Structures are given as structure tokens and as C-alpha cells.
């Protein structure tokens, strides 16, 4: 809008100030409205967005379907052809036997199973379309399904982080504690993840220590790595039972989800199969995740990569159902393109976003929930990060990606984490979800009563309609975005940019937010089991 037009509107408002009593009345109403907006608390904003007393209300995406029905069928047909002609390499003798007994053509010497389409679809059809994700705190309960509901998972696994002074440091357990406390305050994070992989601990069995950390410092459902074997998952269930009361309660209401990574192209390692079947045995939901690179571990094209991911993930879900019918599985992908100039993974390239948008549609075609997306390739919370995050979040939300994965705090394609980035990501998610929310066109939202009340006076700021809707979801209230004039911005912030403002906000949060989610007795028992579990891995799988 032209500034001259805006000035005209202000002059119209100024006419109202000629009358002193009216001026006082107007001033009181405007002051109330502005004060209400400014004092909208963290919790109230959250209630207005995603979390209520009854639980998480998802954002509804799916407004943009990138694939036509004809394209979906073409990709499905290609998937079936690849699995029937090329087959799946399965490095697990019992799994090969199971595939053979269920109608697959198995070459035991080459460890390759060729899976007929009818066998694939029979067992994929056994996988549940709804996968509950429970929180230790029931307000974080959610149900993933094949609809377009969108949720958010925290960041993951960075081996370095930027400290408050911007210095790049190796990840530590102390830094992970700080990042977990910071993420715990973010209203758009529905599922937690360990943002750092600390380098100051023994790396063998480190998954057990990270599980213990998440259990003690978080009450959302959280992502866990079982450690590549059944025993690792059993140790984690034992730790979870300290809080749940028993192993049976953990299986009945699991509040963590196992992340299982598949090797591309078309390969199921022995440890992957062991984890997959263990999850089914204990009713632990599994993210069955393909980590493919278009042009590296799959064909160069987006369509070729979609087919490899689809074949690998569907075959794994079918194998899970052959062993444990009804085992909860989430069709998952952290795939993207291989940049041909640098030979690095480019997770937030536009082609990678398209890959996730299409993969989401493929998952929903089979009535399976979908988890996907990647982190920025940028090394700093800068302009590159901003456009990478915005287009990636927006594309995936519009596509109906059920879990926007690694959405908080990561940079440098998951290798790096930043305190400021956690808050900036939360801000970008808020703007994304408001965009996806769309426009309320009900009669009361249009405000015909407001037109009649105000008529030609330009006094909409004081009318009842404005006061009614300022409490609604009509407006998104940013925390970091600055909309002041230059002079006000300088006066209020000293000219700080968004990164500097985020740094100050993060510092304030870390000074005051010190939650305790496990009793001293529980924490002691969880740590004891975690140390025993790590010792198991350090000793090569023996006690």
C-alpha cells in the first residue's frame, strides 16, 4: 500500500480527536486493544495456534497436490517394476526366509528378494493408517494418519553448535541440556528430538545416554535411536518403564518413537531388520526412513529418487507386517539431491522440497502417514537460511507433510546447531502455519456489522468487531519480527537484527527456564540403566 494512502487514513482518524469526550472514549478503546495485543502471553498465543487444554490441534495442510492421479499411478507402477525385476537386498537370513514363505522370489546367495506387486500391497495394506504418538504429558498426545494434518519435530544430531558469541564448538552434553531447555519453550514443536550428538561422551552406545537425557528433560513424544539392535530397544523400554510404571505400560502407551534408517539403494541391513522387528514386538512406532540422494544413491531425477524411496520404504513396511501384522510404521524420508558442483547433500534445494511434497502424496496414496523434510544448507542464521527454511516449510506444509522433521535449530545440513536458529525457526513456522491456515470468510469474519458501525469514519480500530477478532486466530503475533519504523526500531532494539534479537531472547529463556520432568529417584534409576546399556555396547554386545 502506498504511504500516501496510509497517511490519508491517519488523517481521517485524526478528525475524530476534535471532540474531547469522543477523543477520550476512542483513546481508551485503542489503548485497550493495543495493550491486549502486546500482553498476549506465551501460553495464550499457543492456545490460539496449536495447543489447547484438550491437546494439540494440528495445522491442516494439503492445499497443494503436486502430483496428478496419473503421475501417482506411474510412480507406483515403476515402484512395483523395480521390486519385481531388481529386487531388494536383505542382509538377514530369517527375513529372506520370511519373504520367500510369503511369495517372494529369493536368491539366498545374493541376498536379494524380488517382491511381486500383489505381495507388496497385501502387506502394506496391513499397516495401520493411524499411528498414535503419546506424550508423557497427555496434552502432547497426537495421532498421525493419512490426512494432511501437519505437526513439527525438533532438530537433530548436530556434532557442532554456535555458542552465544557465534563461535563454532564441538557438541557437548552440557550444550545439549541448554538446547533441550530452550526447545522446551517453543509452541510449534510437537515432537522432540536430541538437537546435538555430544562429542564429549563415549560414542559406542551413545544412543542410550541420549535416550536417558530426553526422558529426564522432556514430556513430549520424542525420537529415539535404538542403537542398531533389539537389545538397545529393550534397554530403552526399561528406562521408559521407570516413568511409565512397567514395560507393559510402555507398550500400551509408548511415548517415544524409534528412528530406523534404510540404506539406499534398495538395501536392508541386518541391524535395520532387527530394530524393525523389535519395534513390532513391543508396539513401539517406527519411523521407517529412507535417506536417499538423487544423483548419488538413486537415479538423478526427482521422479527416479521418489521411486527408490517408495520401493525401499514400502518393502520395509511390508516386511514389518509379515513379522508383526499391524505393527505401527510411519513412511519416512530425509532424502534430497546430491549437488553436482560440491558433491554435498543439498537438503533444502527446491528439488529436495519437491521430493518431499511428492513423497508425502505417495505415502497418503497407500493410506500411510508421512514424515519428512530437511535442514538448511546455510552455515549461519542468514538470508540464505531464511529463504531455504521458508520455501521448505511452506512447500511441505502445503503438501500436507504430517511431520516436518528436523525443523528446529539446525544448520549446515544437520551438522550444526544454533540457539538463535531455534527461535528463528519457531518464528518461520508460525508465519508458515498462518499462511496455510488461509482466510476465514464467514459472515461474522467479514465484518458487515463493523461497516455499519463505522461507516465512513475510518475508526475500525475502536469498533467491537476488532475487539472480538483480536482474540481470535485471525492474526499471527510474531515474537522476533520487527514491524516498527526505523526510528522506533532503533529506539526499541538499538538497531539489532533478527539474529541479535533471537540471541537475547534465547539468553533470557535459558536464565529462567529450568524444568524438572523426573524425580531424583527416577533420574538415578534411568542413569543406572543407561550406563549399563552403554557398557553393553562398549563391550561389543556382551555384559
Secondary structure, 3 states (H helix, E strand, C coil): CCHHHHHHHHHHHHHHHHCHHHHHHHHHHHHHHHHHHHHCCHHHHHHHHCEECCEECCEECCCCCCCCHHHHHHHHHHHHHHHHHCCEEECCHHHHHHHHHCCCEEECCCCEEECCHHHHHHHHCCCCCCEEECCCCHHHCEEECCCCEEEEECCCCECEEECCCCCEEECCHHHHHHHHHHHCCCCCCCEECCCECCCCCCCCCHHHHHHHHHHHCCCCCEEECCCCCHHHHHHHHHHHHHHHCCHHHHHHCCCEEEEEEEECCCEECHHHHHHHHHHHHHCCCEEEEECCEECCCECCCHHHHHHHHHHHHHHHHHHHHHHCCCCCEEEEECCEEECCCCCCEECCCHHHHHHHHHHHHHHHHCCCCEEECCCCCCCCCCHHHHHHHHHHHHHHHHHCCCEECCCCCEEHHHCEEEHHHHHHHHHHHHHHHHHHHCCCCCHHHHCHHHHHHHCCCCCHHHCHHHHHHCCCCCCCCCCCCCCCCHHHHHHHHCCCCHHHHHHHHHHHHHHHCCCCCCCHHHHHHHHHHHHHHHHHHHCCCCC
